[in-house]
Amino acid sequence: MSTALILFRRDLRLAGYPALSAACAAHASVLPVYVHDPDADGTWAPGAASRWWLHHSLVALERQLRELGGRLHISHGDTTAQVLTLARSSGATAVYWSRRYEPATIARDSALKAALRAEGLAVHSHPGNLWYEPWALATDGGQPYRVFTPFWRRLRALPPPAPLPPARAQHWVARDDGLPVSVLGLLPRICWDSGLAATWIPGEAGAQEQLAIFADEAAKDYAKLRDLPARRGTSRLSAHLHFGEITPVQILDHLRRRAAQADPGLFLRELGWREFAHHLLYHFPHTPQANFNPRFDAFPWNADAPAVLERWQRGRTGIPLVDAGMREMWHTGWMHNRVRMVVASFLTKNLRQHWRHGARWFWDTLVDADLANNTLGWQWVAGCGADAAPYFRIFNPYLQAARFDRDAAYIKRWIPELAALPAKVPHEAWKHPAALAACGYPTPMVEVAASRDMALAAWRRLPAG
Ligand SMILES: Cc1cc2nc3c(=O)[nH]c(=O)nc-3n(C[C@H](O)[C@H](O)[C@H](O)COP(=O)(O)OP(=O)(O)OC[C@H]3O[C@@H](n4cnc5c(N)ncnc54)[C@H](O)[C@@H]3O)c2cc1C
């Protein structure tokens, strides 16, 4: 009876997992394995909010496998050493996994593959959690795409891969020498996670539930609601997608089957941005650290200012929409996309702090922190990324609030000390310092118009690109 190891990494699900289906089809016995190896992610080991999610997602997967008679074998340490030991002791002949596309994991997986093959094991890596792998699309000249619209046009013209049913192993191997999830130390020592626990259900079932809610309640109005942070107008599937609890193929299939709904085109386009982000990270692996557009290497950022950064991080800038977003993220591990753009613009342009400071903070506090999407988002807003927003497009946080949070419901939800004020007070905070101070709320830390002018002046001084 041949035995295969299936590695769970960012594929914390049983349905629609090509590597798992292949292992179940080719082997009588399948041993599900999770190796906790944060060092393999280099400087981008999961942040605190991601670790919280990972803990609960592993618990959910472990529960699913037990219901099927199996068990998730968990170990901690160097992936290659752990997988080799386990393969030897379980008599496995093959190891399966799905590919990841971050620079550090690509290097780790190449080493893993070589080590396993040297031991005589068969290695089968399968496509990861994208519609198409990052190298599948190229311009007519054979180059990576740098602009979203032609990338998306090409992607949409391809047939989406077919969804797979849940994999069924003939026999799940259930070893009892693995570690309990709790030993991995993923949960915070000081309890700050109650807001996360109240907001999310990590795991495959939670992902399917979230998709059903979105499909039933919001998908048809996505175009109308997606920019309103006070409404549940977007899917909130980003963390589920990041951890591979659901796939873009499954989402597309689900929405297609509910064909009565309005065209999900705009929503699919957002998934297209996710594909684009992974395409960029694969082809330009230096971009989590460095500007995509080297012209910005000469940009005169303000000197690092920990006190300034801390006011932004804690939601104490005195700019209500920015603070509401930062507090939403601190409490729930998630922030609405429009508000992400506003807080990022405020940090990089009005405060002229380097985008890397913002990217790091998001990395630690978002449950959906994702190297490809986060890098794209920050570089796009800062103006230095691929197909970035033109630099002069500096979000005015007051006008954004007046337009997308007209009655200040979002602001008041996350800054309850402003709840009794009329909406025009937070929308014109600079005019009402006394009213805001009476609520215990800080006065704006910078003057928005003047700091915008200074950012534009700094940008104009850059050498032509
Ligand atoms: C500064 C900044 C940082 C960001 N960091 C992250 C991050 O670390 N992780 C992350 O998943 N997204 C990130 N985003 C993108 C976006 O804000 C989130 O994906 C989105 O808010 C998640 O909510 P949702 O699932 O309801 O999105 P929906 O609107 O329902 O979109 C569906 C899915 O499409 C993908 N998507 C949507 N917008 C984008 C986008 N602009 N770029 C790439 N993929 C997108 C996500 O996977 C999302 O779940 C960032 C955006 C900005 C401006």
The ligand as an ORCA input file, in Angstrom:
! r2SCAN-3c Opt
* xyz 0 1
  C      -2.011     49.910      1.239
  C      -2.749     48.643      0.909
  C      -2.345     47.440      1.468
  C      -3.038     46.256      1.170
  N      -2.617     45.082      1.752
  C      -3.270     43.935      1.447
  C      -2.848     42.700      2.023
  O      -1.857     42.633      2.772
  N      -3.553     41.590      1.732
  C      -4.649     41.611      0.879
  O      -5.262     40.559      0.646
  N      -5.034     42.760      0.302
  C      -4.390     43.914      0.561
  N      -4.818     45.086     -0.017
  C      -5.874     45.033     -1.047
  C      -7.327     45.204     -0.560
  O      -7.442     46.305      0.293
  C      -7.865     43.970      0.167
  O      -7.615     42.812     -0.592
  C      -9.373     44.068      0.374
  O      -9.691     45.217      1.112
  C      -9.861     42.832      1.117
  O     -11.218     42.942      1.385
  P     -12.272     42.022      0.633
  O     -11.847     40.602      0.711
  O     -13.620     42.364      1.158
  O     -12.125     42.531     -0.864
  P     -13.092     42.388     -2.123
  O     -13.386     43.747     -2.608
  O     -14.243     41.518     -1.818
  O     -12.148     41.713     -3.204
  C     -12.079     40.292     -3.381
  C     -10.636     39.837     -3.283
  O      -9.861     40.424     -4.323
  C      -8.530     40.665     -3.841
  N      -8.277     42.104     -3.911
  C      -9.162     43.109     -3.747
  N      -8.557     44.307     -3.932
  C      -7.265     44.040     -4.196
  C      -6.133     44.848     -4.468
  N      -6.211     46.191     -4.532
  N      -4.930     44.250     -4.675
  C      -4.821     42.908     -4.650
  N      -5.874     42.080     -4.400
  C      -7.075     42.640     -4.167
  C      -8.480     40.196     -2.400
  O      -7.965     38.889     -2.386
  C      -9.947     40.239     -1.989
  O     -10.263     39.333     -0.967
  C      -4.147     46.285      0.277
  C      -4.546     47.508     -0.272
  C      -3.866     48.668      0.042
  C      -4.322     49.972     -0.559
*
